[in-house]
Amino acid sequence: MSGKVKIRRALLSVSDKQGIVELAAALKDAGVEILSTGGTMKLLRDEGIPVVGVSTFTGSPEVMAGRVKTLHPKIHAGLLFRRDNPDDVQQLAELDSKAIDLLVVNLYPFEKTVARDDATHDEIIENIDIGGPAMIRSASKNHISVTVVVDPSDYPSLLKELEENGGATSLEFRQRCATRAFQMTSAYDTAIAGYFAGHGEQDASTFPDSLIMTYRKGSSLRYGENPHQSASVYAANQYSGPTLVRAEVLSGKELSYNNYGDLDATLDMLLDFSEPFACVVKHANPCGAATADSLAEAYRLAFESDPLSAFGSIIGLNREVDMDTARLLHDTQFVECILAPGFSDEVFKLLKKKKSRRLLALPEIAGGRPLGRMVQKHIQGGLLLQTEDTHEISPGDLKVVSQREPTPDEIRSMLFAWKVVKHTKSNAIVLAKGTATVGIGMGQTSRVDSGFMAVKRASERAKGAVMASDAFFPMPDGVEVGTDAGVTAIIQPGGSKGDEKAIAAADKAGAAMVFTGVRHFKH
């Protein structure tokens, strides 16, 4: 069978009651017989809409407190029988069942229940829908004859389809509906599997044999990385940490593909700092970062690290923006976006005066970085998965390898630079004074070239600065680039065959050098 199928009988059984009364009323007016269950049936009857109970249709009562009500041959035969198959038609009659042409179902709110802090394991288990997915799969498999709708947002499209086709649906429409239905049941099952995978007692770094992830489309973007490319943004259904897809865009143009990339790098930095912190990010790399006693001072120092690169950048702040910071931001040259936990009304009124500047509020920033997350990287035809780089270094972890011991101020500055270098593309060199960057070199194929870049940007500020390297120095030249410019202390992982020569270069310049034993590659 193909083409249009008249809707004569519909089964409505929904957890989300949004729009169901209006839909049922329209179906009733079109002469459609309505079957229903439980709370949906009660709601429709209370609204004066005639409904046949599923128990009446099947001749079997609901049992086990409603756990079993639609798992019945008459229901699934009514959905699955092939209208052009004589044997199916005969068997349907022998079952004393009838055709069900339209299924409108949405499922128990499993993910919402899991997200609640007060939800118990037993309550979560009870929100695993069984009958709903079974009916959806039956109707979707037989979409040649059956229409299935699983989302209230699709009710208007259904009613429009019925109106335009004299109470029938087209095969094209049913195919689209079946696609959405299978996507929904896939996401639902993935959420359940994810809950069980995380609920058992297992190491957080366990890598599953099979990795199933689902994403829901958020919106289409104006274009991709370049104007000739198209793009959309999707939200991971199973992700519960801070994410840009839940950020509120308060003003400015819609976000672009590149904005999302830079903002994600910014968010990643913000989650690593608990003290007032500001960063200036360009092309997913920091060009300035600082902590200070106040947010305004942190932003001033971060911006002054590299004002030239800051043009068209992303600003990240880990505190609600106060008026002192807002005034500095407002006077700043062009920036693409400002990301912060929030903006007061007064601050918002000031900052939104520049219409093209996007303001994004994400309160979760203030909560810091969740632990135990995995990091994904797509490759052609596959996916790389790794544990997140959350390794922290304290003063006691540092191994002094130079003749001179670093001063307490140098140690404080090196630990700050070490945090920043973690977020800088390799090969990475960060120069810092106090807790503010003064020069950053990144993404070069030679660590020496990254050093030259950082020193050039720092200029005279390199004198008295500390230097952080995301990986070891295989030769002394990288150290010499820093010490020749006036760097007084160096923090690096160590572990190279050339460590002795690198240490000797530091000693020759009277600089302190410490090893962390851990590297921070970011490719």
Secondary structure as GFF3:
##gff-version 3
##sequence-region A 1 523
A	DSSP	beta_strand	5	6	.	.	.	ID=ss1
A	DSSP	beta_strand	9	14	.	.	.	ID=ss2
A	DSSP	alpha_helix	20	29	.	.	.	ID=ss3
A	DSSP	beta_strand	33	36	.	.	.	ID=ss4
A	DSSP	alpha_helix	38	46	.	.	.	ID=ss5
A	DSSP	beta_strand	52	53	.	.	.	ID=ss6
A	DSSP	alpha_helix	54	58	.	.	.	ID=ss7
A	DSSP	alpha_helix	73	80	.	.	.	ID=ss8
A	DSSP	alpha_helix	86	94	.	.	.	ID=ss9
A	DSSP	beta_strand	102	106	.	.	.	ID=ss10
A	DSSP	alpha_helix	110	115	.	.	.	ID=ss11
A	DSSP	alpha_helix	121	126	.	.	.	ID=ss12
A	DSSP	alpha_helix	131	141	.	.	.	ID=ss13
A	DSSP	beta_strand	147	149	.	.	.	ID=ss14
A	DSSP	three_ten_helix	152	154	.	.	.	ID=ss15
A	DSSP	alpha_helix	155	164	.	.	.	ID=ss16
A	DSSP	beta_strand	168	169	.	.	.	ID=ss17
A	DSSP	alpha_helix	171	199	.	.	.	ID=ss18
A	DSSP	beta_strand	215	221	.	.	.	ID=ss19
A	DSSP	beta_strand	231	236	.	.	.	ID=ss20
A	DSSP	three_ten_helix	244	246	.	.	.	ID=ss21
A	DSSP	beta_strand	248	251	.	.	.	ID=ss22
A	DSSP	alpha_helix	257	270	.	.	.	ID=ss23
A	DSSP	beta_strand	277	282	.	.	.	ID=ss24
A	DSSP	beta_strand	285	291	.	.	.	ID=ss25
A	DSSP	alpha_helix	295	305	.	.	.	ID=ss26
A	DSSP	beta_strand	313	317	.	.	.	ID=ss27
A	DSSP	alpha_helix	323	331	.	.	.	ID=ss28
A	DSSP	beta_strand	335	340	.	.	.	ID=ss29
A	DSSP	alpha_helix	345	351	.	.	.	ID=ss30
A	DSSP	beta_strand	358	361	.	.	.	ID=ss31
A	DSSP	three_ten_helix	363	367	.	.	.	ID=ss32
A	DSSP	beta_strand	374	379	.	.	.	ID=ss33
A	DSSP	beta_strand	382	387	.	.	.	ID=ss34
A	DSSP	three_ten_helix	395	397	.	.	.	ID=ss35
A	DSSP	beta_strand	399	400	.	.	.	ID=ss36
A	DSSP	alpha_helix	408	421	.	.	.	ID=ss37
A	DSSP	beta_strand	429	433	.	.	.	ID=ss38
A	DSSP	beta_strand	436	441	.	.	.	ID=ss39
A	DSSP	alpha_helix	447	458	.	.	.	ID=ss40
A	DSSP	three_ten_helix	459	462	.	.	.	ID=ss41
A	DSSP	beta_strand	466	469	.	.	.	ID=ss42
A	DSSP	alpha_helix	477	484	.	.	.	ID=ss43
A	DSSP	beta_strand	489	492	.	.	.	ID=ss44
A	DSSP	alpha_helix	499	509	.	.	.	ID=ss45
A	DSSP	beta_strand	512	515	.	.	.	ID=ss46
###
